[in-house]
C-alpha cells in the first residue's frame, strides 16, 4: 500500500505554486517561452504578471528588437534588442536562439515576420530554387519548408509569414500556432504568380496567377518593400507599390480566399513623401503608414473604415520629430 502511494505521488503533476517557483527562477527568457509551450497549464502560469515581475522587476522590459544582416561584419544575421530588452543589451546571432536544433545557419536573409515568427531565405541559392525556413526565436523552433522551384530568371517580389492565431498572444491557449507563407513574383509584364504554403502540408499549393490590373493598376509600378503588412486578424497581407508618376498603390491579398486587389492610395501630400513605410495599427485591425519628408519629422497615418461611397480615408494621427 505504501509503495503504491509513493508511486502515485512520484507521478503526480507538480502544484501550481511549485511551477511558479520554477518559472520565476529561470535566467533566460527563451527558456521561459519553451516552458510555456509545454502545455496550456504551464503557458497560463508563465503569463501571470506576478511571475513576470519576479523575473524582470523593470516594467519597461520587453522582447522588442530587429533582425539585421551583419554580413559586412562577418557575422551573418544578428538580433539587435531594443532599449531595456529582457534579452540583454548585446547583439545575438540567430543560431543562439535555437541551440537544440543542429545546423541552423546564421547566413540567411530575413524576409518577413509576424507575431514572433521570422521567415528567412537560406543561402546560398541554387539556380531555379528558393529554400525558405520559418523560425520562432523564443520557442527555439526551426522549420525548413519544401523547396520552391521556378524558372531561372524569374524573381520574387513580396513575402508574408502569417501566424494562424491572428491576434492571439503567446499566453493564449491557441499558441504555439500554425502558419501560412505567401510569396509572389512577376512572371511577365502585367502578370503575377502567388505561391502559398501552410504548416503541416507536405508541399506548396498550386500557384495562382493574377493580373496586375485587377481592381486597380500596377502597370509600371515597383514594390517598395518586400515584407508585407499583415492585418485583419492575419487574413490580409498588403504590400506597397510605386510608379514613375509617384502614384502609390496598396496590393492586398486575402490569405484564405486568394482574392487580390490593388488600390490607389489617396491622402494629402502622397506624391511628396521621400520615404513611406506600410505597417498596421497596434491591434492589427487597420493599415498604418509612416512617412518621412526630409524635414526631420515622421508622420503616422491610419487607415479609416471604408465610407459609404467606398472610399478609404487616411487620417494623420501623430507627428514625431527626429532627435538631432
DRENPAVEX-963563 format. One line per field, with one value per residue: x, y, z of N, C-alpha, C, O in turn; residue in one letter; residue number from 1. Coordinates in steps of 0.2 Angstrom, whole numbers. Layout:
# residues N
n_xx	[X,...] .
n_yy	[Y,...] .
n_zz	[Z,...] .
ca_xx	[X,...] .
ca_yy	[Y,...] .
ca_zz	[Z,...] .
c_xx	[X,...] .
c_yy	[Y,...] .
c_zz	[Z,...] .
o_xx	[X,...] .
o_yy	[Y,...] .
o_zz	[Z,...] .
resn	[A,...] .
resi	[NUM,...] .
END
This chain:
# residues 324
n_xx	[4,9,20,12,6,17,22,12,12,25,22,13,7,16,12,3,9,22,26,26,37,47,47,49,63,70,83,85,75,71,70,60,49,50,46,33,27,25,12,-5,-8,5,8,-2,2,15,12,7,6,13,23,31,35,43,53,58,59,59,47,48,54,55,53,56,64,76,80,94,105,122,132,143,151,155,147,134,117,110,102,96,93,80,79,81,78,73,81,94,108,117,121,114,117,107,107,109,97,92,97,96,93,102,114,108,109,118,120,108,94,84,66,52,41,30,20,30,36,48,52,64,76,86,104,118,109,102,102,86,79,71,74,66,64,55,57,55,61,59,53,62,61,63,59,61,55,48,57,55,52,56,57,73,78,67,60,57,45,37,34,26,23,12,5,-6,-14,-18,-24,-20,-10,5,2,-10,-22,-21,-8,7,6,0,5,5,13,16,21,25,28,34,29,27,26,14,8,6,12,6,12,8,10,6,8,11,8,13,19,20,6,-4,2,-5,-12,-13,-18,-10,-18,-29,-43,-38,-22,-6,3,19,23,33,38,39,43,48,43,27,13,3,-14,-31,-33,-24,-29,-27,-14,-3,5,16,17,25,25,32,26,25,14,5,1,-8,-6,-17,-19,-30,-27,-34,-44,-38,-41,-37,-32,-28,-26,-27,-18,-23,-20,-17,-3,3,12,24,31,47,51,41,32,23,13,4,-10,-9,-17,-19,-30,-32,-23,-8,3,19,27,41,47,60,61,65,54,43,28,13,0,-16,-27,-44,-61,-69,-79,-97,-97,-87,-74,-58,-52,-38,-31,-20,-12,-2,14,31,46,62,76,91] .
n_yy	[-6,6,7,9,21,29,28,34,47,51,51,61,77,93,105,121,132,127,126,139,144,137,143,157,157,155,160,163,171,164,151,152,154,142,133,138,133,120,115,120,123,126,137,146,149,154,166,174,190,191,182,186,198,195,189,200,214,227,237,241,231,221,211,217,221,220,210,210,210,206,205,212,213,200,192,187,185,195,198,213,220,230,246,242,228,212,202,206,218,216,211,197,181,173,159,157,158,145,133,120,114,107,113,125,139,155,163,169,176,188,189,192,195,190,191,186,176,172,173,167,166,153,153,148,151,139,139,143,138,141,141,141,145,144,152,152,162,163,152,143,135,128,127,120,124,115,115,128,129,137,145,149,166,172,182,185,195,199,195,185,181,173,171,159,161,174,188,182,181,175,170,164,150,145,146,137,142,137,141,152,154,167,170,180,183,191,186,188,204,213,202,192,179,169,160,149,142,131,127,110,104,94,100,115,124,124,136,152,163,180,196,211,222,220,226,239,247,240,243,247,249,247,237,243,238,222,214,210,220,214,212,213,202,193,189,196,201,215,225,238,248,258,270,277,290,294,289,279,263,251,234,221,204,191,179,168,166,170,181,196,213,229,245,262,274,287,302,318,325,314,312,318,313,308,296,281,270,255,248,242,246,246,235,228,229,238,246,256,270,276,291,300,316,322,333,331,325,313,306,299,290,283,271,273,266,260,272,276,279,270,274,274,282,292,297,308,304,306,315,314,320,320,317,326] .
n_zz	[0,4,-5,-17,-14,-14,-27,-34,-29,-34,-48,-49,-55,-53,-41,-44,-37,-36,-49,-52,-44,-51,-63,-60,-57,-68,-79,-93,-105,-116,-112,-103,-112,-119,-109,-107,-118,-116,-111,-109,-96,-90,-99,-96,-82,-84,-90,-81,-72,-60,-60,-71,-66,-55,-62,-71,-64,-69,-76,-89,-97,-112,-127,-138,-154,-168,-182,-191,-206,-204,-213,-218,-207,-205,-198,-201,-199,-186,-170,-164,-150,-142,-132,-115,-116,-112,-116,-115,-118,-128,-146,-153,-162,-174,-173,-159,-153,-156,-149,-148,-160,-173,-185,-189,-199,-198,-209,-217,-226,-219,-222,-219,-205,-191,-177,-169,-177,-189,-206,-217,-230,-236,-238,-248,-264,-275,-293,-300,-288,-273,-256,-241,-223,-207,-192,-175,-163,-149,-145,-149,-161,-178,-194,-209,-225,-239,-255,-266,-283,-297,-314,-320,-319,-316,-304,-286,-278,-266,-249,-236,-219,-209,-194,-188,-177,-177,-169,-156,-142,-135,-122,-124,-126,-138,-143,-146,-163,-180,-196,-211,-227,-239,-255,-269,-286,-301,-317,-331,-340,-332,-326,-312,-300,-287,-273,-261,-244,-231,-214,-209,-221,-235,-246,-257,-261,-277,-289,-291,-303,-306,-313,-315,-316,-309,-301,-300,-305,-308,-317,-323,-310,-296,-282,-265,-253,-248,-238,-230,-224,-211,-207,-200,-192,-197,-209,-221,-231,-236,-248,-253,-268,-280,-294,-309,-309,-297,-290,-278,-274,-265,-263,-260,-253,-249,-238,-235,-245,-257,-264,-273,-273,-280,-274,-276,-267,-258,-250,-242,-249,-255,-266,-262,-252,-246,-241,-237,-227,-225,-213,-199,-188,-169,-164,-176,-184,-194,-208,-207,-210,-211,-214,-221,-224,-225,-217,-205,-198,-193,-199,-194,-201,-201,-208,-211,-208,-222,-231,-235,-249,-253,-253,-245,-232,-225,-210,-202,-187,-179,-176,-176,-170,-176,-167,-165] .
ca_xx	[0,14,23,8,5,23,22,7,15,30,20,8,9,18,7,4,14,29,28,28,44,52,47,52,70,74,88,85,68,69,69,53,45,50,42,26,25,24,5,-9,-7,11,8,-5,6,21,10,5,10,17,29,35,38,48,59,60,55,58,41,50,57,51,57,57,71,75,85,98,111,128,137,149,155,156,143,128,111,110,96,98,87,78,81,78,76,74,86,100,109,121,118,114,116,101,108,109,90,89,103,94,92,109,114,105,114,117,120,102,91,77,61,46,40,23,19,36,38,53,53,71,79,93,109,117,104,103,98,79,76,72,73,64,63,52,60,52,67,58,51,68,60,66,56,63,50,50,60,51,56,54,61,78,77,61,62,52,44,35,34,22,23,6,3,-13,-18,-21,-22,-19,-3,9,-1,-17,-22,-20,-1,10,1,2,7,5,18,14,26,23,33,31,30,28,23,7,5,9,11,6,13,6,12,3,12,8,7,19,21,17,-1,-3,2,-11,-10,-17,-16,-8,-23,-35,-46,-33,-17,1,7,25,24,38,37,43,46,47,39,20,10,-2,-19,-37,-33,-20,-32,-25,-7,-3,12,16,20,26,26,36,22,24,7,6,-4,-8,-9,-19,-20,-33,-23,-39,-48,-33,-43,-31,-35,-24,-30,-23,-18,-25,-21,-13,5,6,17,29,34,53,51,35,33,17,13,-3,-11,-7,-22,-18,-36,-31,-17,-5,8,24,30,46,48,66,61,66,48,39,21,9,-6,-20,-32,-51,-65,-72,-85,-102,-95,-82,-68,-54,-49,-32,-30,-14,-13,4,20,37,52,68,81,97] .
ca_yy	[0,12,8,11,28,33,28,38,53,52,53,67,83,97,110,127,136,124,128,147,144,135,148,163,156,154,165,165,172,159,146,153,153,134,130,139,129,113,113,125,125,130,143,151,152,158,173,178,196,191,178,190,204,192,188,206,219,233,236,243,226,218,207,221,221,219,206,213,207,209,201,216,212,193,189,184,188,196,201,219,222,237,248,238,222,206,198,209,223,214,208,189,178,169,152,157,157,139,129,112,112,107,115,132,144,162,166,168,183,189,192,195,192,191,188,182,171,175,170,168,163,150,154,151,149,136,142,140,135,145,137,146,142,148,152,155,163,162,145,139,131,130,123,121,122,112,120,131,129,142,145,153,172,174,185,186,202,200,189,186,175,174,166,157,163,181,192,179,182,169,167,161,143,143,146,139,141,135,147,152,158,169,173,181,185,193,181,193,211,213,196,190,172,169,154,148,136,130,122,104,102,92,104,121,124,126,143,156,169,186,201,217,227,218,231,244,245,240,243,251,250,243,236,247,234,215,211,213,222,209,214,209,195,188,187,200,204,220,227,245,249,265,270,283,296,294,286,274,258,245,227,217,198,188,173,162,166,171,187,201,219,234,251,268,277,294,306,324,325,307,312,322,310,305,289,279,263,252,244,241,249,241,230,225,229,243,248,262,272,281,295,305,321,326,339,328,324,307,307,292,290,277,270,273,261,262,275,274,279,265,277,273,288,291,302,309,303,308,318,313,324,316,320,328] .
ca_zz	[0,5,-11,-22,-13,-16,-34,-36,-28,-38,-54,-49,-58,-48,-39,-47,-34,-37,-56,-52,-42,-56,-69,-58,-56,-74,-81,-100,-107,-121,-108,-101,-118,-120,-103,-108,-124,-113,-111,-108,-89,-89,-103,-92,-77,-87,-92,-75,-71,-54,-62,-75,-62,-52,-67,-73,-60,-73,-81,-96,-101,-117,-131,-144,-157,-175,-185,-197,-209,-202,-217,-218,-201,-205,-193,-203,-196,-179,-167,-161,-145,-141,-125,-109,-118,-107,-119,-114,-122,-134,-151,-153,-168,-175,-171,-152,-151,-157,-148,-148,-167,-176,-192,-191,-201,-197,-216,-221,-227,-216,-227,-216,-198,-189,-171,-167,-182,-194,-212,-219,-236,-234,-243,-255,-268,-282,-299,-300,-282,-267,-250,-235,-217,-203,-186,-169,-159,-142,-144,-151,-167,-184,-199,-216,-230,-246,-259,-271,-289,-303,-320,-319,-322,-313,-297,-282,-276,-260,-244,-230,-214,-206,-189,-189,-171,-178,-163,-150,-140,-133,-116,-125,-126,-145,-145,-152,-169,-186,-200,-218,-230,-245,-259,-276,-291,-308,-322,-337,-339,-331,-323,-306,-298,-280,-270,-254,-240,-225,-210,-209,-228,-237,-252,-258,-265,-284,-290,-293,-307,-306,-317,-312,-316,-305,-296,-299,-310,-305,-323,-322,-303,-292,-275,-261,-248,-249,-232,-230,-218,-210,-203,-200,-189,-200,-215,-226,-232,-240,-250,-256,-274,-283,-301,-311,-308,-289,-288,-273,-273,-260,-266,-254,-254,-244,-237,-235,-252,-263,-268,-274,-275,-280,-273,-277,-261,-258,-244,-243,-250,-256,-271,-260,-247,-248,-238,-234,-225,-224,-207,-196,-181,-164,-164,-182,-187,-200,-210,-205,-214,-208,-220,-219,-229,-225,-213,-198,-195,-196,-199,-194,-204,-200,-212,-208,-211,-229,-231,-239,-256,-255,-252,-239,-230,-220,-205,-198,-180,-174,-179,-172,-173,-176,-162,-168] .
c_xx	[4,18,19,7,11,24,18,9,20,28,15,11,11,12,8,9,21,31,30,35,49,53,51,60,74,78,87,77,66,67,62,48,44,45,35,23,24,17,1,-8,-1,11,4,-2,12,19,7,9,15,23,33,38,43,55,62,56,54,52,42,53,52,56,58,64,70,81,88,104,117,134,144,154,157,152,136,122,111,104,99,92,86,80,77,76,77,79,93,102,113,117,119,113,110,102,108,102,88,95,102,93,99,109,111,110,113,117,113,99,84,72,55,45,32,22,24,39,43,54,60,72,85,97,114,112,106,99,91,76,77,70,72,63,59,55,56,58,65,56,57,66,62,63,58,58,52,52,55,54,52,59,67,77,71,63,56,51,42,34,30,23,17,4,-4,-17,-21,-19,-20,-12,-1,6,-7,-16,-21,-13,2,5,4,3,6,10,15,20,23,28,30,33,32,25,16,4,9,7,11,7,11,8,9,7,8,6,13,22,18,11,1,-3,-4,-9,-15,-14,-14,-13,-29,-37,-41,-27,-10,6,13,26,29,37,42,47,44,42,32,18,3,-8,-25,-37,-29,-23,-29,-17,-7,4,11,20,20,27,30,32,21,17,9,0,-3,-10,-10,-21,-24,-30,-28,-42,-43,-35,-38,-35,-29,-27,-25,-24,-19,-25,-16,-6,8,12,24,33,41,53,44,35,26,17,5,-3,-9,-11,-22,-25,-36,-24,-14,1,13,28,36,47,55,66,62,60,45,32,17,2,-10,-26,-39,-55,-68,-79,-91,-101,-90,-75,-65,-51,-43,-32,-23,-15,-8,10,25,42,58,73,88,101] .
c_yy	[6,13,11,19,32,33,33,46,55,54,58,73,88,102,117,132,133,126,135,148,142,141,155,162,155,161,168,166,167,153,146,152,145,131,132,135,121,111,120,128,129,136,148,154,156,165,177,184,195,187,182,196,201,191,195,212,226,232,238,237,223,214,210,221,220,214,209,209,210,206,205,215,204,189,186,188,189,199,207,221,229,239,244,231,216,201,201,215,222,211,200,186,174,162,152,156,149,134,122,110,112,110,122,137,151,166,165,175,183,192,195,192,194,187,183,177,175,171,172,164,160,152,149,148,144,139,138,137,141,141,142,142,147,147,155,156,161,155,140,134,133,125,125,119,119,117,122,132,133,142,150,160,175,176,186,193,203,194,191,180,177,169,165,159,170,185,189,180,175,166,164,154,141,144,140,138,139,142,146,156,160,172,174,184,188,189,185,199,210,207,194,183,172,161,154,142,136,125,116,101,99,96,111,120,126,133,146,162,174,192,207,223,225,223,236,242,246,241,249,253,245,243,240,243,227,212,214,215,217,212,210,202,190,186,190,202,209,223,234,245,256,265,277,290,297,293,280,269,253,239,223,210,194,181,167,161,167,177,192,207,224,241,257,272,284,297,312,323,318,307,315,319,306,297,287,272,261,247,243,245,243,235,226,224,233,244,255,264,277,284,299,310,324,332,337,326,317,308,300,293,283,277,270,268,264,266,273,274,275,268,276,279,287,298,302,309,306,311,317,317,320,320,321,333] .
c_zz	[0,-2,-17,-21,-15,-23,-37,-35,-32,-45,-55,-52,-52,-47,-43,-44,-35,-44,-56,-49,-47,-61,-66,-57,-62,-76,-88,-102,-112,-118,-105,-106,-119,-115,-105,-114,-122,-114,-109,-100,-87,-93,-99,-86,-79,-89,-87,-73,-65,-55,-66,-71,-58,-56,-69,-69,-64,-77,-88,-100,-106,-122,-138,-147,-164,-177,-191,-199,-207,-206,-218,-212,-200,-200,-195,-201,-188,-176,-163,-156,-144,-134,-120,-111,-113,-110,-118,-119,-128,-140,-150,-160,-168,-172,-163,-149,-152,-156,-149,-155,-171,-183,-194,-193,-199,-204,-219,-222,-224,-221,-224,-209,-196,-183,-168,-171,-187,-200,-215,-226,-234,-240,-243,-258,-274,-287,-299,-294,-277,-261,-244,-229,-212,-196,-181,-164,-152,-140,-146,-157,-173,-189,-206,-221,-236,-250,-264,-278,-294,-308,-318,-323,-319,-306,-293,-279,-268,-256,-238,-226,-210,-200,-188,-183,-172,-173,-157,-148,-137,-126,-118,-126,-133,-148,-143,-158,-175,-190,-208,-221,-237,-249,-266,-280,-297,-313,-329,-335,-338,-328,-317,-304,-290,-278,-263,-251,-233,-220,-209,-215,-230,-243,-252,-262,-273,-285,-293,-297,-306,-310,-313,-312,-313,-300,-295,-303,-306,-311,-321,-315,-300,-285,-271,-256,-249,-244,-232,-224,-217,-205,-204,-198,-193,-207,-221,-226,-237,-242,-253,-262,-276,-290,-302,-310,-301,-286,-284,-273,-268,-263,-260,-256,-248,-243,-237,-242,-258,-267,-268,-276,-275,-279,-273,-270,-261,-251,-245,-244,-252,-261,-268,-254,-249,-246,-236,-233,-223,-218,-205,-190,-176,-163,-170,-186,-194,-202,-207,-209,-210,-214,-217,-225,-230,-221,-205,-194,-198,-194,-199,-196,-203,-205,-208,-211,-218,-228,-235,-246,-258,-254,-245,-238,-225,-216,-202,-191,-176,-179,-174,-174,-171,-171,-166,-165] .
o_xx	[3,19,21,6,11,26,19,8,20,31,13,17,8,8,14,13,26,37,34,38,54,58,54,63,80,76,87,73,61,63,58,43,39,42,30,17,21,15,4,-8,-1,14,6,-2,14,23,5,15,20,28,39,44,48,60,68,51,50,52,38,54,46,62,59,68,64,86,84,107,118,139,149,160,160,155,132,123,112,100,103,87,90,82,71,71,83,81,98,98,113,112,123,109,107,97,106,101,83,97,107,92,102,104,110,114,107,115,113,103,80,74,53,49,29,23,23,44,41,55,61,69,90,95,115,109,111,94,90,70,82,65,76,63,60,55,53,59,70,58,57,69,63,65,57,55,58,50,50,59,46,65,66,74,70,66,51,56,45,33,29,22,17,3,-8,-24,-25,-13,-19,-7,-4,7,-10,-11,-19,-12,1,1,10,2,5,12,13,24,20,33,24,39,37,22,12,-2,16,2,16,4,12,8,9,8,2,5,18,28,13,10,6,-7,-7,-5,-21,-8,-17,-12,-35,-33,-41,-26,-9,12,12,30,29,34,48,52,38,38,31,21,-1,-6,-26,-39,-30,-20,-28,-15,-10,9,6,25,16,30,31,36,17,16,13,-5,3,-16,-6,-24,-21,-30,-25,-43,-45,-32,-35,-39,-25,-31,-20,-29,-15,-29,-12,-3,14,16,29,38,40,56,41,38,22,22,1,2,-8,-8,-26,-26,-40,-19,-19,4,10,31,35,48,56,71,60,60,45,30,19,-1,-7,-30,-39,-54,-69,-83,-90,-104,-88,-70,-68,-47,-43,-33,-21,-18,-9,11,25,44,59,74,90,107] .
o_yy	[11,18,14,22,38,39,37,50,61,58,60,74,88,104,118,135,137,128,137,152,146,142,158,168,154,166,174,161,165,149,141,148,143,126,127,134,117,106,125,134,134,141,154,160,161,170,183,183,198,188,182,198,205,192,195,214,229,228,236,238,223,213,207,222,219,214,212,205,217,204,202,216,202,184,183,194,184,203,207,223,233,235,243,229,217,197,198,216,226,208,198,189,172,160,146,154,147,130,118,104,118,109,123,139,153,172,161,180,180,197,200,187,198,181,178,174,180,165,178,159,163,152,146,142,146,141,132,134,144,138,146,136,153,141,161,151,159,153,134,128,139,119,131,114,119,123,118,136,133,140,156,160,182,173,187,197,207,188,196,175,182,163,170,159,172,186,193,180,170,160,161,151,135,143,138,133,138,147,141,162,156,176,170,187,186,187,184,200,208,207,194,180,175,157,159,136,141,120,116,95,102,95,112,115,129,137,143,166,173,193,208,228,229,225,239,236,250,240,254,258,239,247,241,245,226,208,220,214,217,214,205,198,184,182,187,204,209,222,236,242,260,260,281,295,302,295,276,272,252,239,222,209,194,177,161,155,164,179,193,207,224,242,257,273,288,295,312,320,317,303,315,322,302,293,291,268,264,243,245,247,238,230,221,220,232,243,259,259,281,281,301,307,329,335,340,326,317,309,296,298,278,282,267,265,270,263,268,270,275,264,277,282,282,303,297,313,307,309,320,316,318,326,317,335] .
o_zz	[-4,-4,-21,-26,-18,-26,-42,-39,-35,-49,-60,-51,-47,-51,-46,-47,-36,-45,-59,-52,-47,-63,-70,-55,-62,-74,-89,-101,-112,-120,-105,-105,-121,-116,-103,-114,-126,-116,-107,-99,-84,-91,-99,-84,-75,-89,-88,-73,-65,-53,-65,-72,-57,-54,-69,-72,-62,-81,-92,-106,-105,-120,-143,-143,-167,-174,-195,-196,-207,-204,-218,-213,-195,-197,-191,-200,-185,-180,-159,-158,-145,-130,-120,-107,-109,-106,-121,-123,-133,-139,-147,-164,-163,-169,-160,-144,-149,-160,-150,-156,-172,-187,-200,-189,-199,-204,-224,-220,-226,-225,-226,-207,-199,-182,-166,-170,-189,-199,-216,-227,-232,-246,-237,-256,-277,-286,-300,-295,-276,-261,-242,-229,-213,-193,-182,-160,-148,-135,-144,-157,-174,-189,-208,-220,-238,-251,-267,-278,-295,-308,-315,-328,-320,-302,-295,-278,-265,-258,-236,-228,-207,-202,-188,-183,-168,-171,-152,-152,-137,-125,-113,-127,-135,-154,-137,-158,-176,-187,-210,-218,-241,-246,-269,-277,-299,-314,-331,-330,-342,-327,-317,-306,-287,-280,-260,-254,-230,-223,-209,-216,-229,-244,-249,-266,-274,-282,-297,-295,-305,-309,-308,-308,-313,-295,-289,-305,-303,-310,-319,-314,-303,-282,-272,-254,-250,-245,-233,-218,-221,-200,-207,-201,-192,-210,-226,-221,-242,-237,-256,-263,-274,-292,-298,-309,-299,-281,-285,-272,-266,-265,-255,-262,-243,-248,-237,-244,-263,-272,-263,-281,-270,-284,-270,-267,-265,-247,-250,-239,-251,-260,-271,-252,-254,-250,-232,-237,-219,-218,-209,-186,-177,-162,-171,-190,-198,-198,-206,-212,-206,-218,-211,-231,-233,-221,-201,-188,-204,-189,-203,-194,-203,-206,-203,-217,-218,-225,-239,-250,-264,-255,-240,-242,-221,-219,-199,-188,-170,-184,-168,-180,-166,-172,-170,-167] .
resn	[X,X,X,X,X,X,X,X,X,X,X,X,X,X,X,X,X,X,X,X,X,X,X,X,X,X,X,X,X,X,X,X,X,X,X,X,X,X,X,X,X,X,X,X,X,X,X,X,X,X,X,X,X,X,X,X,X,X,X,X,X,X,X,X,X,X,X,X,X,X,X,X,X,X,X,X,X,X,X,X,X,X,X,X,X,X,X,X,X,X,X,X,X,X,X,X,X,X,X,X,X,X,X,X,X,X,X,X,X,X,X,X,X,X,X,X,X,X,X,X,X,X,X,X,X,X,X,X,X,X,X,X,X,X,X,X,X,X,X,X,X,X,X,X,X,X,X,X,X,X,X,X,X,X,X,X,X,X,X,X,X,X,X,X,X,X,X,X,X,X,X,X,X,X,X,X,X,X,X,X,X,X,X,X,X,X,X,X,X,X,X,X,X,X,X,X,X,X,X,X,X,X,X,X,X,X,X,X,X,X,X,X,X,X,X,X,X,X,X,X,X,X,X,X,X,X,X,X,X,X,X,X,X,X,X,X,X,X,X,X,X,X,X,X,X,X,X,X,X,X,X,X,X,X,X,X,X,X,X,X,X,X,X,X,X,X,X,X,X,X,X,X,X,X,X,X,X,X,X,X,X,X,X,X,X,X,X,X,X,X,X,X,X,X,X,X,X,X,X,X,X,X,X,X,X,X,X,X,X,X,X,X,X,X,X,X,X,X,X,X,X,X,X,X] .
resi	[1,2,3,4,5,6,7,8,9,10,11,12,13,14,15,16,17,18,19,20,21,22,23,24,25,26,27,28,29,30,31,32,33,34,35,36,37,38,39,40,41,42,43,44,45,46,47,48,49,50,51,52,53,54,55,56,57,58,59,60,61,62,63,64,65,66,67,68,69,70,71,72,73,74,75,76,77,78,79,80,81,82,83,84,85,86,87,88,89,90,91,92,93,94,95,96,97,98,99,100,101,102,103,104,105,106,107,108,109,110,111,112,113,114,115,116,117,118,119,120,121,122,123,124,125,126,127,128,129,130,131,132,133,134,135,136,137,138,139,140,141,142,143,144,145,146,147,148,149,150,151,152,153,154,155,156,157,158,159,160,161,162,163,164,165,166,167,168,169,170,171,172,173,174,175,176,177,178,179,180,181,182,183,184,185,186,187,188,189,190,191,192,193,194,195,196,197,198,199,200,201,202,203,204,205,206,207,208,209,210,211,212,213,214,215,216,217,218,219,220,221,222,223,224,225,226,227,228,229,230,231,232,233,234,235,236,237,238,239,240,241,242,243,244,245,246,247,248,249,250,251,252,253,254,255,256,257,258,259,260,261,262,263,264,265,266,267,268,269,270,271,272,273,274,275,276,277,278,279,280,281,282,283,284,285,286,287,288,289,290,291,292,293,294,295,296,297,298,299,300,301,302,303,304,305,306,307,308,309,310,311,312,313,314,315,316,317,318,319,320,321,322,323,324] .
END
